[in-house]
């Protein structure tokens, strides 16, 4: 399995765990409280936060790549981040 898929899987798991904590629900999906949950609002914010983090990481790698443009592995990592950023943007667009 490619490293990018493993990273995406781990990022998704972390995001699910963070969402569960933020919403005060168990990871299994069972609510811990009877308070109403606004999943559309939280989901949009989660995608925005994820995109912001990915963009910051991409900008740092981009600066490194400018200094060493022959580093193919770094270029591939930037490409993977670009794909993830595009996915987040698409999810955000669909939520609104």
N, C-alpha and C positions, 0 to 999 in steps of 0.2 A: 504494500500500500504506500503511495507517495506520501512524503512528509507533509505536503500541503493539505492533504485530506485528513491526516491525523491531527494536524494543528486545528483545522476547521472543526473537526469532531470535538476536540478538547475545548475549544473556544465556545462551541454551542453548549456543551455540558456545563461549563462555568457560567454561561449566560443564563441557562435554565436554573441553576442553583441560586444565582444572584436574584433572579426574578422571584423565585420561591421565597427567599428571605425578605425581599422588598414587599411582597404581597402577604407575607405571613401565611404561606401555605406549605404543606409538605411537598416534597419533590414528586410524590405519587400523584399529586393534583388535588388532594383532599384539603378543603379549607380548614384552617385552624381557628378562624373566627367567623362570625356571621356578618361581618362588615362587607358592604358592596365593593366589588372590584371593578375597575375600569380597564379592561385588558387592551382596548384599542389605544388609549392614551399611553399606558405603560409600554406597550409594544413599540409604538412610534418613538418614544423617548429612548428605549433600549437600543433600537436600531441606530438612532442618531448618536448615542454614546459610543456604540461599537464603531461606527464610521469615523467618528472623531479620533478615537484611539488608533485605528488603522491608518488614518491620514497622517497623524503625527509620526507614527513608525515609518510610513512610506517616505515622508519628507526627510527624516534622518538618514535613511538608506540611500535616498536620491543624492544627498550631498556627498556621501561616501562614493557613490557610483560616478559622480562627476570627477572626483579625484582619481579614480581607477576605472576608466570606462571598459577595460578589457576583462573585468571581473564578471564572467558570464553567470556564475552562481548568484551573485548579488542582483544582476539584472533579472534573473528568473524569479527571485524572491520579490522584487518590486512588482513584477508582472502579476504574481499571485496576489499581492496586496491590492493591486489595481482591480483585479477581478472581484475580490471580496468587498472592496469599497463600492464597486458598481452594483453588487448584489444588495448591499445595505441601502443604497440609494433607491434601487428598484422597490425594495420592501417598503421604504418610507413613502415613496410615491403612491404605491398601492393602498397604503393605510389612509391616505387623505383623499 
